[in-house]
Amino acid sequence: MTDQELRKQAHDLDVTVWVGKSGLQAVTDELGDQLSDRKLVKVKFLRAARGGTSVDELAEELAERVDADLVETRGNTAVYH
């Protein structure tokens, strides 16, 4: 499946993981569990999680932690496959 097809499917997805002030560590297991159950997971990075870091940087780091593909980031939201 191409990234474009994945992005199209992700468009209608609801956010199911929120990254807040507890940071990436708090959601790593949850995201891993959700990815084992479904093809795509949408994650929202709340302002408290970002500090001085960009959403793109956080999204990349989270993808590495759960060994997932980062499909796209848009605004404060990332989609993983």
PyMOL commands that set and color helices and strands:
alter all, ss='L'
color gray80, all
select helices_A, chain A and resi 3-10+25-37+47-50+55-66
alter helices_A, ss='H'
color red, helices_A
select strands_A, chain A and resi 15-19+41-45+70-74+77-80
alter strands_A, ss='S'
color yellow, strands_A
deselect
rebuild
show_as cartoon
